[in-house]
């Protein structure tokens, strides 16, 4: 890919560094706080953000500050997290289950990392060459496309065929999303100096400004369909009067509630958590490799060799566990963060580290958390079209040099794309296997069979 504006070890000026970190934070924010919202049971969004920040710092330590990616809440473990609360267990025991589950997942990564340290990483390249990893990376971006488009229309009503019904609210959402998208594209393509490096911040602010105009008109005319921005996060700050919590609040950390559930813990519950988390960890391992292959192609340095796959796995596993202690959510390397690096050409580790520290600090600052919560989904949808698109294109670029006239390669790519795009996800007992994982497994099997039987 094109030369980086900031390489891994480059350190932007402090003023720019803060702005770049805010941009990374905006890129990963929506997904990071969405996981606790989906799982429910009183999980704290700000605690998840804090945990993601701490987990990212742990990851950076293990990878010797050479891998420019942020770790956020993993969607792959949502089913596992729900299992921690299944069977009518108390919230305290459920929270304890979240931490133990993250420990199990982390241990899987540690064991795999030790094996890789002993036998090397060359087998990964043989098992998952470009013809397998390329379409898998593309799937990671494509699998998120539906979420981005739903955000664009702010989850508006759909007809039986899946088409969005264009109500007044849908039109307003679409306009805000398009303004955000166009501003991001123009800034990234034609922007000069700093403008080119912060297209997401400028795009989000532009979309938010348009949303404010529509919302103002909505209040003036009494038209609820135009009120695209929800000010509830701000009003909640002063609902009980202006107090210290209006400006500063300690997140509801998972470990505090989990300690109350220790007395209820038993072997049966431990087995339930192990079954829910361990298999998923093996599935996410495959996605871990795909993410780092993608990031390697962007920064033009093989992260599986330096700092090494064993280090990235250790960082991901231990960082995930440490993050879950505070936020309850196992963490994973974020495609949104990788997309942000790809678009801005800013691979500075200093930016990622600053983002992690900022996430930790922001988790305590009530007004800033309220502002982030108030950003309309349609605005983030406009941003995500570019982020997810870049992930998909990065994967396609990996197979540019693959000979698709060769049927062995053609069928390998086909065996990945169709199951992945078709949504070939499976639920086997309490084990959930994502469509991407199923597609990757299919691709590996087909590739091994065809290339083993292929004559020299």
C-alpha positions as CSV (number, residue, x, y, z in Angstrom):
1,X,0.0,0.0,0.0
2,X,1.0,3.7,-0.2
3,X,3.7,5.0,2.1
4,X,2.6,5.9,5.6
5,X,2.4,9.5,6.8
6,X,3.4,8.3,10.3
7,X,5.2,5.0,10.7
8,X,5.0,2.8,13.7
9,X,7.7,4.5,15.8
10,X,6.9,8.1,14.6
11,X,5.6,10.5,17.2
12,X,3.4,13.3,16.1
13,X,3.4,16.6,17.9
14,X,1.4,16.6,21.1
15,X,-1.4,18.8,19.8
16,X,-1.8,16.5,16.7
17,X,-1.4,13.4,18.8
18,X,-4.5,14.3,20.9
19,X,-6.6,15.0,17.8
20,X,-5.5,11.7,16.2
21,X,-6.3,9.8,19.4
22,X,-9.8,11.4,19.5
23,X,-10.3,10.2,15.9
24,X,-9.3,6.6,16.8
25,X,-11.6,6.8,19.8
26,X,-14.5,7.9,17.6
27,X,-13.8,5.0,15.3
28,X,-13.9,2.3,18.0
29,X,-16.4,3.9,20.3
30,X,-19.8,2.7,18.9
31,X,-18.9,-1.0,18.7
32,X,-17.0,-1.0,22.1
33,X,-20.0,0.3,24.0
34,X,-22.6,-1.7,21.9
35,X,-21.5,-5.1,23.4
36,X,-22.4,-4.3,27.0
37,X,-25.7,-2.7,25.8
38,X,-26.6,-5.9,23.8
39,X,-25.7,-8.3,26.7
40,X,-27.6,-6.1,29.3
41,X,-27.8,-7.1,32.9
42,X,-26.7,-3.6,34.0
43,X,-23.3,-3.8,32.3
44,X,-21.6,-0.4,32.1
45,X,-20.6,1.1,28.8
46,X,-18.0,3.4,30.4
47,X,-16.5,0.4,32.2
48,X,-16.3,-1.4,28.9
49,X,-14.5,1.6,27.5
50,X,-12.1,1.7,30.5
51,X,-11.4,-2.1,30.0
52,X,-10.7,-1.7,26.3
53,X,-8.2,1.1,27.1
54,X,-6.4,-1.0,29.7
55,X,-6.5,-4.1,27.5
56,X,-4.9,-2.2,24.6
57,X,-2.1,-1.0,26.9
58,X,-1.5,-4.6,28.0
59,X,-1.5,-5.7,24.3
60,X,1.0,-3.0,23.4
61,X,3.4,-4.1,26.2
62,X,3.3,-7.7,25.0
63,X,3.9,-6.7,21.4
64,X,6.7,-4.3,22.3
65,X,4.8,-1.4,21.0
66,X,5.0,-2.6,17.4
67,X,1.4,-3.4,16.4
68,X,-0.8,-0.3,15.8
69,X,-4.2,-1.5,16.7
70,X,-6.8,-0.8,19.4
71,X,-8.5,-3.6,21.3
72,X,-12.3,-3.2,21.8
73,X,-15.2,-5.3,23.1
74,X,-15.5,-8.6,21.1
75,X,-18.9,-9.3,19.4
76,X,-17.8,-13.0,19.0
77,X,-18.3,-13.6,22.8
78,X,-21.8,-12.1,23.1
79,X,-23.4,-15.6,23.2
80,X,-20.8,-16.7,25.8
81,X,-21.5,-13.6,27.9
82,X,-25.2,-14.3,27.7
83,X,-24.5,-17.9,28.9
84,X,-22.9,-16.5,32.1
85,X,-26.3,-15.1,33.1
86,X,-28.4,-18.1,31.9
87,X,-30.3,-20.3,34.2
88,X,-31.5,-17.5,36.5
89,X,-28.2,-16.9,38.2
90,X,-27.7,-13.7,40.2
91,X,-26.2,-10.7,38.6
92,X,-23.1,-11.0,40.9
93,X,-22.5,-14.6,39.9
94,X,-23.0,-13.6,36.3
95,X,-20.4,-10.9,36.6
96,X,-18.0,-13.4,38.1
97,X,-18.7,-15.7,35.2
98,X,-17.7,-12.9,32.8
99,X,-14.3,-12.6,34.4
100,X,-13.7,-16.4,34.6
101,X,-14.9,-16.8,31.0
102,X,-12.4,-14.2,29.8
103,X,-9.7,-16.0,31.8
104,X,-10.6,-19.3,30.0
105,X,-10.4,-17.5,26.6
106,X,-7.1,-15.9,27.5
107,X,-5.6,-19.2,28.6
108,X,-6.5,-20.7,25.2
109,X,-4.5,-17.9,23.6
110,X,-1.6,-18.4,26.0
111,X,-1.5,-22.1,25.2
112,X,-1.6,-21.5,21.4
113,X,1.1,-18.8,21.8
114,X,3.4,-21.2,23.6
115,X,2.9,-23.8,20.9
116,X,3.7,-21.3,18.2
117,X,6.8,-20.2,20.2
118,X,8.1,-23.8,20.2
119,X,7.2,-24.8,16.6
120,X,7.4,-21.5,14.8
121,X,4.9,-19.6,12.6
122,X,5.6,-21.0,9.1
123,X,2.8,-23.5,9.4
124,X,0.4,-20.6,9.6
125,X,1.6,-19.4,6.2
126,X,1.1,-22.9,4.7
127,X,-2.3,-23.4,6.3
128,X,-3.6,-19.9,5.6
129,X,-1.8,-18.5,2.5
130,X,-3.0,-15.3,0.7
131,X,-5.7,-17.3,-1.2
132,X,-7.3,-18.1,2.2
133,X,-6.6,-15.0,4.3
134,X,-7.4,-12.5,1.5
135,X,-11.1,-13.4,1.1
136,X,-11.4,-13.9,4.9
137,X,-10.3,-10.4,5.6
138,X,-12.6,-9.1,2.9
139,X,-15.4,-11.0,4.7
140,X,-14.7,-9.2,7.9
141,X,-15.5,-5.9,6.2
142,X,-18.4,-7.3,4.2
143,X,-20.0,-8.9,7.3
144,X,-20.2,-5.5,8.9
145,X,-21.9,-3.9,5.9
146,X,-25.4,-4.6,7.1
147,X,-24.7,-3.0,10.5
148,X,-23.4,0.1,8.8
149,X,-26.4,0.5,6.5
150,X,-28.8,0.0,9.4
151,X,-27.0,2.8,11.2
152,X,-27.4,4.9,8.1
153,X,-31.1,4.7,8.3
154,X,-31.1,4.7,12.1
155,X,-32.7,1.3,12.2
156,X,-35.8,2.6,10.3
157,X,-38.7,0.3,9.3
158,X,-38.1,-2.3,6.5
159,X,-40.6,-4.0,4.2
160,X,-40.9,-7.7,3.7
161,X,-38.1,-7.6,1.1
162,X,-35.7,-5.9,3.5
163,X,-35.9,-2.4,1.8
164,X,-36.0,0.5,4.1
165,X,-39.3,2.4,4.1
166,X,-38.4,6.0,3.5
167,X,-40.2,8.0,6.2
168,X,-39.2,11.5,7.2
169,X,-36.9,10.1,9.8
170,X,-35.3,7.8,7.3
171,X,-34.6,10.7,4.9
172,X,-33.1,12.9,7.6
173,X,-30.9,10.0,8.8
174,X,-29.8,9.3,5.2
175,X,-28.9,13.0,4.6
176,X,-26.8,13.1,7.8
177,X,-25.0,9.9,6.9
178,X,-24.3,11.1,3.4
179,X,-23.0,14.4,4.6
180,X,-20.7,12.6,7.0
181,X,-19.6,10.1,4.3
182,X,-18.9,12.8,1.6
183,X,-16.9,15.0,4.1
184,X,-14.8,12.0,5.2
185,X,-14.1,11.1,1.5
186,X,-13.2,14.7,0.5
187,X,-11.0,15.3,3.5
188,X,-9.2,12.0,3.1
189,X,-8.7,12.4,-0.7
190,X,-8.2,16.2,-1.2
191,X,-7.4,17.4,2.3
192,X,-4.1,19.1,3.1
193,X,-1.8,18.2,6.0
194,X,-3.8,17.8,9.2
195,X,-7.2,17.8,7.4
196,X,-6.1,14.7,5.5
197,X,-5.2,13.0,8.8
198,X,-8.4,13.6,10.7
199,X,-11.2,13.0,8.1
200,X,-13.3,11.1,10.6
201,X,-13.4,13.9,13.2
202,X,-14.3,16.5,10.5
203,X,-16.9,14.1,9.1
204,X,-18.5,13.3,12.4
205,X,-18.7,17.0,13.3
206,X,-20.2,17.9,9.9
207,X,-22.8,15.1,10.3
208,X,-23.5,16.1,13.9
209,X,-24.0,19.8,12.8
210,X,-26.5,18.8,10.2
211,X,-28.3,16.7,12.8
212,X,-28.4,19.7,15.1
213,X,-30.1,21.8,12.4
214,X,-32.7,19.1,11.7
215,X,-33.3,18.6,15.4
216,X,-33.7,22.4,16.0
217,X,-36.2,22.5,13.2
218,X,-38.0,19.5,14.7
219,X,-38.3,21.2,18.1
220,X,-39.4,24.5,16.5
221,X,-42.1,22.8,14.4
222,X,-43.1,20.0,16.8
223,X,-42.0,17.4,14.3
224,X,-40.5,14.4,16.2
225,X,-39.3,12.8,12.9
226,X,-36.7,15.6,12.5
227,X,-35.3,15.2,16.1
228,X,-32.3,13.1,15.0
229,X,-30.2,13.9,18.0
230,X,-31.2,12.6,21.4
231,X,-30.2,15.0,24.2
232,X,-31.1,12.5,26.9
233,X,-27.5,11.7,27.8
234,X,-27.0,15.4,28.6
235,X,-30.2,15.8,30.5
236,X,-29.5,12.7,32.6
237,X,-26.3,14.5,33.9
238,X,-28.4,17.2,35.6
239,X,-31.6,15.1,36.4
240,X,-30.8,15.1,40.1
241,X,-29.3,18.6,40.1
242,X,-25.7,19.6,39.4
243,X,-23.4,17.5,41.5
244,X,-19.9,16.1,41.2
245,X,-21.3,13.2,39.1
246,X,-22.4,15.7,36.5
247,X,-18.8,16.1,35.6
248,X,-17.0,13.1,37.0
249,X,-18.3,9.5,37.7
250,X,-16.5,6.2,38.5
251,X,-17.7,3.5,36.1
252,X,-19.4,0.4,37.6
253,X,-16.4,-2.0,37.3
254,X,-17.3,-5.6,36.8
255,X,-15.0,-7.0,39.5
256,X,-16.8,-5.0,42.2
257,X,-20.1,-6.8,41.6
258,X,-18.3,-10.1,40.8
259,X,-16.7,-10.3,44.3
260,X,-20.2,-10.6,45.7
261,X,-20.9,-13.7,43.7
262,X,-17.9,-15.7,45.0
263,X,-20.0,-17.4,47.7
264,X,-22.4,-18.7,45.0
265,X,-19.7,-20.2,42.8
266,X,-19.7,-24.0,42.1
267,X,-18.1,-26.6,39.8
268,X,-21.2,-26.9,37.6
269,X,-21.2,-23.2,36.8
270,X,-17.5,-23.4,36.1
271,X,-18.1,-26.1,33.5
272,X,-20.9,-24.0,31.9
273,X,-18.6,-21.0,31.5
274,X,-15.8,-23.2,30.1
275,X,-18.0,-24.7,27.5
276,X,-19.4,-21.3,26.6
277,X,-16.0,-19.5,26.2
278,X,-13.2,-22.0,25.2
279,X,-14.6,-23.1,21.8
280,X,-15.2,-19.5,20.8
281,X,-11.6,-18.6,21.7
282,X,-10.4,-21.1,19.1
283,X,-12.7,-19.5,16.5
284,X,-11.5,-16.0,17.4
285,X,-7.9,-17.2,17.0
286,X,-8.5,-17.6,13.3
287,X,-9.9,-14.1,13.1
288,X,-6.9,-12.8,15.1
289,X,-4.6,-14.1,12.4
290,X,-6.7,-12.5,9.6
291,X,-6.7,-9.1,11.4
292,X,-2.9,-9.1,11.8
293,X,-2.3,-10.3,8.2
294,X,-4.5,-7.4,7.1
295,X,-2.7,-4.9,9.4
296,X,0.7,-6.3,8.2
297,X,-0.2,-5.5,4.6
298,X,-1.2,-2.0,5.5
299,X,2.0,-1.1,7.4
300,X,4.2,-3.3,5.2
301,X,5.7,-5.2,8.1
302,X,4.9,-8.8,8.9
303,X,3.5,-8.7,12.5
304,X,3.4,-12.5,12.6
305,X,7.2,-12.5,12.4
306,X,7.9,-9.3,14.3
307,X,7.0,-9.0,17.1
308,X,5.7,-12.5,16.4
309,X,2.3,-14.2,16.4
310,X,3.0,-15.6,19.9
311,X,3.4,-12.1,21.2
312,X,0.2,-10.8,19.5
313,X,-1.7,-13.7,20.9
314,X,-0.3,-13.3,24.4
315,X,-1.2,-9.6,24.2
316,X,-4.7,-10.2,22.9
317,X,-5.3,-13.0,25.4
318,X,-4.0,-11.3,28.5
319,X,-5.3,-7.9,27.5
320,X,-8.7,-9.4,26.9
321,X,-8.7,-10.9,30.4
322,X,-7.5,-7.7,32.1
323,X,-10.1,-5.7,30.2
324,X,-12.9,-8.0,31.3
325,X,-11.9,-7.6,34.9
326,X,-13.0,-4.0,34.6
327,X,-15.6,-4.0,31.8
328,X,-16.7,-7.6,31.6
329,X,-16.1,-7.8,27.9
330,X,-13.3,-9.9,26.3
331,X,-11.5,-7.7,23.9
332,X,-10.2,-8.2,20.4
333,X,-8.3,-6.3,17.7
334,X,-10.7,-3.9,16.1
335,X,-11.3,-3.8,12.3
336,X,-12.5,-0.2,12.8
337,X,-9.1,0.7,14.2
338,X,-7.3,-1.1,11.3
339,X,-9.5,0.8,8.9
340,X,-8.7,4.1,10.5
341,X,-5.0,3.3,10.2
342,X,-5.5,2.4,6.5
343,X,-7.4,5.5,5.5
344,X,-5.4,8.1,7.5
345,X,-2.0,6.4,6.8
346,X,-1.2,7.0,10.5
347,X,0.3,3.8,12.0
348,X,1.9,5.6,14.9
349,X,2.0,3.5,18.0
350,X,2.0,6.7,20.0
351,X,-1.5,7.4,18.6
352,X,-2.8,4.0,19.7
353,X,-1.3,4.3,23.1
354,X,-2.7,7.8,23.6
355,X,-6.1,6.5,22.5
356,X,-5.9,3.8,25.1
357,X,-5.0,6.3,27.8
358,X,-7.7,8.7,26.6
359,X,-10.3,5.9,26.7
360,X,-9.4,5.2,30.4
361,X,-9.7,8.9,31.3
362,X,-12.8,9.6,29.3
363,X,-14.6,6.7,31.1
364,X,-14.6,9.0,34.2
365,X,-15.7,12.2,32.4
366,X,-19.4,12.3,32.3
367,X,-20.0,15.2,29.8
368,X,-17.7,13.6,27.2
369,X,-19.3,10.2,27.6
370,X,-22.7,12.0,27.2
371,X,-21.5,13.6,24.0
372,X,-20.3,10.4,22.5
373,X,-23.6,8.7,23.4
374,X,-25.5,11.5,21.7
375,X,-23.8,11.1,18.3
376,X,-26.6,9.8,16.0
377,X,-26.2,6.3,14.7
378,X,-26.7,7.6,11.1
379,X,-23.5,9.8,11.5
380,X,-21.5,6.8,12.6
381,X,-23.1,4.8,9.8
382,X,-21.6,7.3,7.3
383,X,-18.1,6.8,8.9
384,X,-18.5,3.0,9.0
385,X,-19.1,2.7,5.3
386,X,-15.6,3.9,4.7
387,X,-14.0,1.9,7.6
388,X,-15.7,-1.4,6.7
389,X,-15.1,-0.8,3.0
390,X,-11.4,-0.4,3.5
391,X,-11.2,-3.6,5.4
392,X,-13.0,-5.4,2.6
393,X,-10.8,-3.9,-0.1
394,X,-7.7,-4.7,1.9
395,X,-8.6,-8.3,1.8
396,X,-9.3,-8.2,-2.0
397,X,-5.9,-6.6,-2.5
398,X,-4.3,-9.7,-0.9
399,X,-5.6,-11.9,-3.7
400,X,-4.6,-9.6,-6.5
401,X,-1.5,-11.7,-7.3
402,X,-3.3,-15.0,-6.8
403,X,-3.9,-16.8,-10.0
404,X,-7.7,-17.2,-10.1
405,X,-7.4,-19.0,-13.4
406,X,-6.1,-21.9,-11.4
407,X,-9.2,-23.9,-10.3
408,X,-7.6,-24.8,-7.0
409,X,-7.4,-21.1,-6.1
410,X,-10.8,-20.3,-7.6
411,X,-12.6,-22.9,-5.6
412,X,-10.8,-22.0,-2.4
413,X,-11.9,-18.3,-2.7
414,X,-15.4,-19.4,-3.6
415,X,-15.6,-21.8,-0.6
416,X,-14.9,-18.8,1.6
417,X,-16.9,-16.0,0.1
418,X,-20.2,-17.7,-0.4
419,X,-20.6,-19.3,3.0
420,X,-19.3,-16.1,4.6
421,X,-21.6,-13.7,2.7
422,X,-24.5,-16.2,2.9
423,X,-24.3,-16.1,6.7
424,X,-23.3,-19.7,7.4
425,X,-23.2,-19.3,11.1
426,X,-23.8,-22.3,13.3
427,X,-25.0,-23.0,16.8
428,X,-23.8,-26.4,18.1
429,X,-25.2,-26.8,21.7
430,X,-23.9,-23.7,23.5
431,X,-21.1,-23.2,21.0
432,X,-21.6,-20.4,18.5
433,X,-19.5,-20.4,15.3
434,X,-19.6,-17.2,13.3
435,X,-20.1,-17.1,9.6
436,X,-16.5,-15.8,9.1
437,X,-15.1,-18.7,11.2
438,X,-17.1,-21.3,9.2
439,X,-16.0,-19.7,5.9
440,X,-12.4,-19.7,7.0
441,X,-12.6,-23.4,8.1
442,X,-14.2,-24.3,4.7
443,X,-11.4,-22.4,2.9
444,X,-8.6,-24.1,4.8
445,X,-10.1,-27.5,4.1
446,X,-10.7,-26.9,0.4
447,X,-7.2,-25.3,0.0
448,X,-5.4,-28.2,1.7
449,X,-7.3,-30.9,-0.3
450,X,-6.9,-29.2,-3.7
451,X,-3.3,-28.2,-3.3
452,X,-2.3,-31.6,-1.8
453,X,-3.7,-33.4,-4.8
454,X,-2.6,-30.8,-7.3
455,X,0.3,-32.2,-9.5
456,X,3.6,-30.3,-9.6
